[in-house]
Amino acid sequence: MPVLTPNVQIHPLYANVYLLSSAAGRLLVDAGAWPFAARFDRLLRDFAPDAVLLTHAHVDHVGGAYQAARRGIPLLAHPLEHPQITGEAHDLPYPAGRPEIGRLVSRVHPKVPADALHAVSPGETVLGWEVVHLPGHTLGQIGVLMDGVLVAADSVIGATDGAHLPKAVYNADHSEAKKTLKRMAEMELRAILPGHGRPLTPEQVRKRAGRREG
């Protein structure tokens, strides 16, 4: 598998899954899509993380989370994301304009028991990584930051032609998503690791944040 730095590995399981190692321990970020749950379970076995952090509740990022719960690995997420991760709520913007299908898709996905899920808030440190609030795509979306490397979830997408925002129809608050991107562009970063696509440079993010259109 590709190794981004000595401490970061990326495994695309439809959405990107990040394996983060530091002197403080091993953190796994996101759980990929449900069809890749067996591959995710192998990552759990081989990487043996101290915790799994879920950046947000969309099914392509939490599809294998139930495997971590079965293994007794702590699952961390922003409190605003808990209802959908545990199955108390089924709000999903996929496919666009068909909320009834989105609710059905959410309902058929395996959920995480409430007692396996733990709240984490912006500003906290998890295994050496600072939790950063990245609202817009969802209201409780978070990422993690260490030494100028930001795991940015779906606040930005990495494409062959640079950085992009998710389409407005897929964002809970598109205006807030644009504000988050601008804040990201002002941060002192050396690498941005998106929820989908390839790693981005600060220059690519600043270029996208400077565009006037949505």
ChimeraX attribute file (.defattr): number of C-alpha atoms within 10 A of each C-alpha:
attribute: neighborCount
match mode: 1-to-1
recipient: residues
	/A:1	7
	/A:2	8
	/A:3	11
	/A:4	13
	/A:5	10
	/A:6	9
	/A:7	12
	/A:8	18
	/A:9	17
	/A:10	20
	/A:11	17
	/A:12	17
	/A:13	22
	/A:14	17
	/A:15	23
	/A:16	25
	/A:17	26
	/A:18	24
	/A:19	22
	/A:20	22
	/A:21	19
	/A:22	14
	/A:23	8
	/A:24	11
	/A:25	14
	/A:26	20
	/A:27	23
	/A:28	24
	/A:29	27
	/A:30	30
	/A:31	34
	/A:32	28
	/A:33	23
	/A:34	21
	/A:35	13
	/A:36	17
	/A:37	19
	/A:38	12
	/A:39	16
	/A:40	24
	/A:41	19
	/A:42	12
	/A:43	17
	/A:44	21
	/A:45	12
	/A:46	9
	/A:47	15
	/A:48	15
	/A:49	20
	/A:50	16
	/A:51	20
	/A:52	24
	/A:53	27
	/A:54	29
	/A:55	30
	/A:56	29
	/A:57	26
	/A:58	24
	/A:59	24
	/A:60	20
	/A:61	26
	/A:62	26
	/A:63	27
	/A:64	27
	/A:65	29
	/A:66	24
	/A:67	20
	/A:68	21
	/A:69	19
	/A:70	12
	/A:71	12
	/A:72	11
	/A:73	19
	/A:74	16
	/A:75	25
	/A:76	21
	/A:77	24
	/A:78	23
	/A:79	15
	/A:80	15
	/A:81	21
	/A:82	22
	/A:83	14
	/A:84	20
	/A:85	28
	/A:86	19
	/A:87	18
	/A:88	12
	/A:89	14
	/A:90	20
	/A:91	19
	/A:92	22
	/A:93	18
	/A:94	18
	/A:95	14
	/A:96	13
	/A:97	11
	/A:98	11
	/A:99	15
	/A:100	15
	/A:101	15
	/A:102	18
	/A:103	17
	/A:104	13
	/A:105	16
	/A:106	23
	/A:107	16
	/A:108	9
	/A:109	17
	/A:110	18
	/A:111	21
	/A:112	23
	/A:113	13
	/A:114	15
	/A:115	10
	/A:116	17
	/A:117	23
	/A:118	14
	/A:119	13
	/A:120	18
	/A:121	16
	/A:122	16
	/A:123	12
	/A:124	13
	/A:125	15
	/A:126	19
	/A:127	16
	/A:128	19
	/A:129	23
	/A:130	18
	/A:131	23
	/A:132	20
	/A:133	19
	/A:134	28
	/A:135	25
	/A:136	24
	/A:137	28
	/A:138	23
	/A:139	18
	/A:140	20
	/A:141	26
	/A:142	26
	/A:143	27
	/A:144	25
	/A:145	18
	/A:146	14
	/A:147	12
	/A:148	13
	/A:149	17
	/A:150	24
	/A:151	27
	/A:152	26
	/A:153	27
	/A:154	30
	/A:155	27
	/A:156	27
	/A:157	22
	/A:158	22
	/A:159	14
	/A:160	8
	/A:161	7
	/A:162	17
	/A:163	26
	/A:164	20
	/A:165	21
	/A:166	18
	/A:167	11
	/A:168	16
	/A:169	14
	/A:170	18
	/A:171	20
	/A:172	16
	/A:173	15
	/A:174	20
	/A:175	14
	/A:176	18
	/A:177	25
	/A:178	22
	/A:179	15
	/A:180	20
	/A:181	24
	/A:182	17
	/A:183	13
	/A:184	21
	/A:185	19
	/A:186	13
	/A:187	12
	/A:188	12
	/A:189	17
	/A:190	13
	/A:191	19
	/A:192	25
	/A:193	26
	/A:194	26
	/A:195	28
	/A:196	22
	/A:197	18
	/A:198	18
	/A:199	20
	/A:200	21
	/A:201	16
	/A:202	18
	/A:203	15
	/A:204	17
	/A:205	24
	/A:206	18
	/A:207	14
	/A:208	20
	/A:209	23
	/A:210	11
	/A:211	8
	/A:212	6
	/A:213	7
	/A:214	14
